[in-house]
Amino acid sequence: MPVTLKDAKHIAELARLEFSGEELESFTHQLNQILEYVEKLNELDTENVEPLSHPVEGNNAFREDELKPSINREEALKNAPDRDEEFFRVPKVIG
Amino acid sequence: MLSYSSIADKINKVKSGELSLAENVKEYIARIHENKKLNAFNSIFEDESLKEAEKIDAKIKSGKHGKLAGAVIAVKDVLSIKNKPTTCSSKILKDFTALYTATAVQKLIDEDAIIIGKTNCDEFAMGSSNENSAFGNVLNPADNERVPGGSSGGSAAAVAADLCDAALGTDTGGSVRQPAAFCGVFGLKPSYGRVSRYGLTAFASSFDCIGTLTKNAEDAALILEVISGKDKCDSTSYETPVPEYSKNLNFEKKFKIGLPKECFGEGLSEEIKKAVDSLVKELSSKGFEIVDITLPHSEYTIATYYILTTAEASSNLARYDGAKYGYRSGKSSTLIDMYKSSRSEGFGTEVKRRIMLGTYVLSAGYYDAYYLKAQKVRRLIKNDFDKAFEKVDLILTPTAPTTAFKIGEKSDDPLEMYLSDIYTTSANLAGIPGISFPYSKDSNGLPIGLQFLSKQFDELSLLQMSSFIQKTHLK
């Protein structure tokens, strides 16, 4: 099932990316090439195979949910592209 | 240039007064400047390194010093060091300053290593040639018209060109081993979970590993034993005890070595195939048993790898939105516009391509067909290795199908570029360790690297075997 330009636009929207018409065309083409290549996984019968999400299994880690000191406000704001004394500043969210 | 054969030897020479650590660091800094055109470094810590050198020189002479005292180490620019830039070779993090230090780097510092600077790499560690860096290509020291490999291209080039004693890299699908092979150095990717990922900028969290680029197996062993171990800041770091690798490199065992028939087919350069044949002969003549094995799902590794890693990447890279840190586009009037234009202007093409693919395979209606399917095939690939390691101790393969290719040669074809990782991605899918060691050179004088793989948490066998080959063959 090839990806259409419209699909690619939708994926870009989901990924919060935007492309020029030309870029989108080239990405669509490349995505289709890659997807065509990965189609080969369908040669395999995986009906009764458990998915593997993590290569080292049985390493579940639990800990107490305790409050601990973390970075302070000034540190947290240090890399902000825009800020005031206390907060990150972003464009207006509610119109 | 070097008057010592390993980090351990360097410490002895500083102790005896034969070598001045301050002079050594000065020489490295001078070499970094002389080799600026290699573009191996994103930042250099000159003053601090020199200050540290004097302090550590005194420490060594007093007899009270860490295991890596005076070792000059470069760190890939995806690992954080407090109050230093962490750019990931991306425009989106160009001005980012780290708030804390990665556990692996802290452990080096705690053992008196000197961090000389941060190395260039593919943007967010995505690439096989270092051509995806926002700060320009890194050149291969063996031939400046060729790529150093990637994504830890700067780390490999820095070690190969003698700009440091060793370097840390990261390996998500071969990013330590493939550049090590292309540049002619040792590249070790430990088991998943062996080294804490705390402070490593996430690309694909169930694949990412911090590894070492070194001039010999001894240094890899020494650095690995320092950086390994459980860390409370990374719940996926593993409890298993860390052997003293550096003191256990000699061995009596006659390892049984497997040759997977799938790794010697189409696409492999004749010269590399010959190098493997020649090593196989050498090893059998020294009494190692070589057996043919099969890894039946080898042909599915690249497809599985790209579905799973791009999915993880699309989720991990969602955090770069221009709100709290990183690049923000000046062109945005609404919040959503700010996200879109900051990300679109801040990320390079390959990163965007992978976010797009990852978003697609995770999107409604396709999750089962791609992502879940790939997770199932990941299990089949891991099962292949489990079965193989019932029969053999080590698996021998080429590290890459070719030696270093020319800059620009593959940059227009993402799929062809992905295929240069064909022998390395399987270790990350299965969570097993692998080492690339320099074995010989091709007819163009380019380094040929070969790879050993072993079972999870058996880095020792890899180090023993590559140290043995270094002693018996490379001399």
Interface residues (C-beta under 8 A of the other chain):
Chain A: V3 D7 A8 I11 A12 L14 A15 R16 L17 E18 F19 F27 Q30 L31 Q33 I34 L35 Y37 V38 K40 L41 N42 L44 T46 V49 E50 P51 L52 S53 H54 P55 V56 N59 A61 R63 I71 E75 A76 K78 N79 A80 P81 D82 F88 V90 P91 K92 V93
Chain B: D95 F96 T97 L99 Y100 S191 Y192 G193 S206 F207 K232 S235 T236 Y238 E239 H297 E299 Y300 I302 A303 T304 Y306 I307 S314 A318 D321 G322 A323 K324 Y325 G326 Y327 R328 S332 S333 T334 L335 I336 D337 M338 Y339 K340 S341 R343 S344 F347 K352 R353 I355 M356 L357 T359 Y360 S363 Y370 L372 K373 A374 Q375 K376 V377 R378 R379 L380 K382 P414 L415 Y418 N428 L429 A430 G431 I432 Q456
